[in-house]
Amino acid sequence: MPKRIEYGVLALKALQRMDRKTGARIVGKIEQLAIDPGSLANNIRRLKGEKVLMRLRIGDWRVIYNEELVVLHIIRIAPRGTVYE
């Protein structure tokens, strides 16, 4: 059973600002993460110094999220240089 996806305000704003092709690619990877996290295992890391936050790498973009039992909270989407600020 796939996890439910909840987007935070910063993530939604980032998706609205980017071009459609990039946005569709990122949303597709997030949906893939919700269905089968093992398929993206090479691109997932736990953030240093954080116990619950994870990072999904999609090209030059990063998706910061945390995971509960049935919900995937997407906190932030940004280019790799600015996402950790």
Protein Blocks (a to p, Z undefined) as FASTA:
>chain_A
ZZdddddfklmmmmmmpcfklmmmmmmmmmmmmmmmmlmmmmgccdehiakbccddehjb
ccdddddfkbccdfbdcdfklmmZZ
